[in-house]
Amino acid sequence: MCAPDDFITSPPDWADALKLRAFRLLDVEELSMPLAADDTSELSEAELEQVSYRRPSTVDELMFNWWD
């Protein structure tokens, strides 16, 4: 399981190159956000079933599939 201390405080400079392709890295605050506070409406039915079964508590636990 990831912990907030596992992440650096802000994305590194090279992350700016990702913006050219419409990507961005999440910062520590976003990754540590409680999943209940995040919008999960765009997850598929199968993904929502996994969330319901696995019960990740934060965005990072969901994004990095700590249960796999």
C-alpha positions in Angstrom: 0.0 0.0 0.0 1.2 3.5 -0.8 1.7 6.0 1.9 1.8 9.8 1.4 5.4 9.8 2.4 6.1 7.6 -0.6 5.5 10.6 -2.9 7.4 13.7 -3.5 5.7 17.0 -2.7 5.3 18.2 -6.3 5.9 16.7 -9.8 9.4 17.0 -11.1 10.4 19.4 -13.9 10.3 16.7 -16.5 6.5 16.3 -15.8 6.0 19.5 -17.9 6.7 17.5 -21.0 3.6 15.4 -20.3 1.4 18.5 -20.4 2.2 18.7 -24.1 0.2 15.5 -24.5 -2.6 16.6 -22.1 -1.3 14.5 -19.2 -0.4 15.7 -15.7 1.0 14.1 -12.6 -1.0 14.3 -9.5 0.5 15.9 -6.4 0.6 14.5 -2.9 -2.6 16.2 -1.8 -4.5 14.8 -4.7 -3.1 11.3 -4.3 -3.8 11.4 -0.5 -7.4 12.6 -1.0 -10.0 10.2 0.5 -11.7 8.3 -2.2 -15.1 9.3 -0.8 -14.3 12.9 -1.6 -13.3 12.1 -5.3 -15.6 11.9 -8.3 -15.8 8.2 -9.4 -18.7 8.7 -11.8 -16.6 7.9 -14.8 -15.5 4.5 -13.6 -16.9 1.5 -15.4 -19.3 -0.9 -13.7 -16.5 -3.5 -13.3 -14.2 -0.9 -11.7 -17.0 0.3 -9.3 -17.5 -3.4 -8.3 -13.8 -3.7 -7.5 -13.9 -0.4 -5.5 -16.9 -1.8 -3.6 -15.2 -5.1 -2.9 -11.6 -3.9 -2.3 -12.6 -0.6 -0.5 -9.5 1.6 -1.3 -9.6 4.5 1.1 -7.5 7.0 -0.9 -7.1 8.0 -4.6 -3.5 6.5 -4.7 -4.8 3.1 -3.4 -7.3 3.1 -6.3 -5.0 4.3 -9.0 -2.1 2.0 -8.1 -4.3 -1.1 -7.5 -2.7 -2.0 -4.2 -4.8 -5.1 -4.1 -3.3 -6.7 -7.2 
